[in-house]
């Protein structure tokens, strides 16, 4: 079921764009989790990928499907690997609602990312 929700939904979207709207631009919200435990700071896009859990594996798989659909069919995707995001109802100090920090005090409110995505 996990794969159906997290990977097959991306494939369905990509297939719909391939069949009906090849000019679409998809904005994919991914995660810095793909890098796993940092080997150096600051972590950049050259950092080795080492997904530590199923969520990160799903995100990485989705990114690769989007990349293949661009290469094979020209379906454009902008991938944003978000880090330290929080939303209006998230209790930042509640460990069950996510991890903020990563040796950084930088936190980014979700609204800023949404604005950036809309401008993509």
C-alpha positions as a Markdown table, in Angstrom:
| # | Residue | x | y | z |
|---|---|---|---|---|
| 1 | Unk | 0.0 | 0.0 | 0.0 |
| 2 | Unk | 2.9 | 2.4 | 0.8 |
| 3 | Unk | 4.2 | 2.1 | -2.8 |
| 4 | Unk | 0.7 | 2.6 | -4.2 |
| 5 | Unk | 0.3 | 5.9 | -2.4 |
| 6 | Unk | 3.8 | 7.2 | -2.7 |
| 7 | Unk | 5.1 | 6.1 | -6.0 |
| 8 | Unk | 2.3 | 4.9 | -8.2 |
| 9 | Unk | 0.5 | 8.2 | -7.7 |
| 10 | Unk | 3.5 | 10.0 | -9.2 |
| 11 | Unk | 3.4 | 7.6 | -12.2 |
| 12 | Unk | -0.3 | 8.2 | -12.6 |
| 13 | Unk | 0.3 | 11.9 | -12.7 |
| 14 | Unk | 3.2 | 11.6 | -15.1 |
| 15 | Unk | 1.1 | 9.3 | -17.4 |
| 16 | Unk | -1.8 | 11.8 | -17.4 |
| 17 | Unk | 0.6 | 14.6 | -18.4 |
| 18 | Unk | 2.2 | 12.4 | -21.1 |
| 19 | Unk | -1.2 | 11.6 | -22.6 |
| 20 | Unk | -3.1 | 14.9 | -22.2 |
| 21 | Unk | -0.7 | 17.8 | -21.4 |
| 22 | Unk | 3.0 | 17.3 | -22.4 |
| 23 | Unk | 3.6 | 21.0 | -21.8 |
| 24 | Unk | 2.7 | 20.7 | -18.1 |
| 25 | Unk | 5.3 | 21.8 | -15.5 |
| 26 | Unk | 5.2 | 19.7 | -12.3 |
| 27 | Unk | 6.6 | 21.0 | -9.0 |
| 28 | Unk | 7.7 | 18.0 | -6.9 |
| 29 | Unk | 8.2 | 18.5 | -3.2 |
| 30 | Unk | 11.0 | 16.2 | -2.1 |
| 31 | Unk | 13.2 | 16.2 | 1.0 |
| 32 | Unk | 16.7 | 16.5 | 2.2 |
| 33 | Unk | 16.2 | 13.1 | 3.9 |
| 34 | Unk | 17.6 | 11.6 | 0.6 |
| 35 | Unk | 21.1 | 12.4 | 1.8 |
| 36 | Unk | 20.8 | 10.4 | 5.0 |
| 37 | Unk | 23.3 | 11.3 | 7.8 |
| 38 | Unk | 25.4 | 14.2 | 6.6 |
| 39 | Unk | 29.0 | 13.4 | 5.7 |
| 40 | Unk | 29.9 | 17.1 | 5.5 |
| 41 | Unk | 28.3 | 20.5 | 5.9 |
| 42 | Unk | 26.8 | 22.3 | 4.3 |
| 43 | Unk | 25.1 | 19.5 | 2.5 |
| 44 | Unk | 24.8 | 20.2 | -1.2 |
| 45 | Unk | 23.5 | 18.4 | -4.3 |
| 46 | Unk | 26.9 | 16.6 | -4.7 |
| 47 | Unk | 26.4 | 14.9 | -1.4 |
| 48 | Unk | 26.0 | 11.1 | -1.7 |
| 49 | Unk | 22.4 | 9.9 | -1.5 |
| 50 | Unk | 21.7 | 7.4 | 1.3 |
| 51 | Unk | 18.0 | 7.3 | 2.0 |
| 52 | Unk | 17.6 | 6.2 | 5.7 |
| 53 | Unk | 14.0 | 5.1 | 5.6 |
| 54 | Unk | 11.0 | 4.1 | 3.5 |
| 55 | Unk | 9.8 | 7.7 | 3.1 |
| 56 | Unk | 13.2 | 8.8 | 1.7 |
| 57 | Unk | 13.3 | 5.8 | -0.6 |
| 58 | Unk | 9.8 | 6.7 | -1.9 |
| 59 | Unk | 10.9 | 10.3 | -2.5 |
| 60 | Unk | 14.0 | 9.3 | -4.3 |
| 61 | Unk | 12.1 | 6.8 | -6.5 |
| 62 | Unk | 9.6 | 9.5 | -7.3 |
| 63 | Unk | 12.4 | 11.8 | -8.3 |
| 64 | Unk | 13.9 | 9.2 | -10.6 |
| 65 | Unk | 10.5 | 8.6 | -12.3 |
| 66 | Unk | 10.1 | 12.3 | -12.9 |
| 67 | Unk | 13.6 | 12.4 | -14.4 |
| 68 | Unk | 12.9 | 9.5 | -16.7 |
| 69 | Unk | 9.6 | 11.0 | -17.9 |
| 70 | Unk | 11.6 | 14.2 | -18.7 |
| 71 | Unk | 14.2 | 12.3 | -20.6 |
| 72 | Unk | 11.7 | 10.1 | -22.5 |
| 73 | Unk | 8.7 | 12.3 | -23.0 |
| 74 | Unk | 9.8 | 15.9 | -22.2 |
| 75 | Unk | 7.6 | 16.2 | -19.1 |
| 76 | Unk | 9.2 | 19.0 | -17.1 |
| 77 | Unk | 9.6 | 18.8 | -13.4 |
| 78 | Unk | 11.1 | 21.1 | -10.8 |
| 79 | Unk | 12.3 | 19.2 | -7.8 |
| 80 | Unk | 12.6 | 21.1 | -4.5 |
| 81 | Unk | 14.4 | 19.2 | -1.7 |
| 82 | Unk | 12.9 | 20.9 | 1.3 |
| 83 | Unk | 14.6 | 21.1 | 4.7 |
| 84 | Unk | 13.6 | 22.3 | 8.1 |
| 85 | Unk | 10.1 | 23.2 | 7.1 |
| 86 | Unk | 7.3 | 23.7 | 9.5 |
| 87 | Unk | 3.6 | 24.7 | 9.2 |
| 88 | Unk | 1.2 | 26.9 | 11.2 |
| 89 | Unk | -0.1 | 24.0 | 13.4 |
| 90 | Unk | 3.1 | 22.2 | 13.9 |
| 91 | Unk | 4.4 | 22.1 | 17.5 |
| 92 | Unk | 8.1 | 22.6 | 16.8 |
| 93 | Unk | 9.2 | 21.2 | 20.2 |
| 94 | Unk | 7.1 | 18.1 | 19.8 |
| 95 | Unk | 9.4 | 15.3 | 18.6 |
| 96 | Unk | 6.4 | 13.4 | 17.2 |
| 97 | Unk | 5.7 | 16.2 | 14.7 |
| 98 | Unk | 9.0 | 16.2 | 13.0 |
| 99 | Unk | 12.7 | 17.0 | 13.3 |
| 100 | Unk | 14.0 | 20.5 | 13.1 |
| 101 | Unk | 17.6 | 21.4 | 13.4 |
| 102 | Unk | 20.2 | 19.3 | 11.5 |
| 103 | Unk | 22.9 | 21.3 | 13.4 |
| 104 | Unk | 21.2 | 24.4 | 12.2 |
| 105 | Unk | 18.9 | 27.0 | 13.8 |
| 106 | Unk | 17.4 | 27.8 | 10.4 |
| 107 | Unk | 13.7 | 27.0 | 10.1 |
| 108 | Unk | 11.6 | 27.8 | 7.1 |
| 109 | Unk | 7.8 | 28.3 | 7.3 |
| 110 | Unk | 5.8 | 26.3 | 4.8 |
| 111 | Unk | 4.3 | 29.5 | 3.3 |
| 112 | Unk | 7.7 | 30.6 | 2.0 |
| 113 | Unk | 8.1 | 27.3 | 0.2 |
| 114 | Unk | 4.6 | 27.4 | -1.3 |
| 115 | Unk | 5.3 | 30.9 | -2.6 |
| 116 | Unk | 8.5 | 29.7 | -4.2 |
| 117 | Unk | 6.7 | 26.7 | -5.8 |
| 118 | Unk | 4.1 | 28.9 | -7.3 |
| 119 | Unk | 6.8 | 31.0 | -8.9 |
| 120 | Unk | 8.6 | 28.0 | -10.4 |
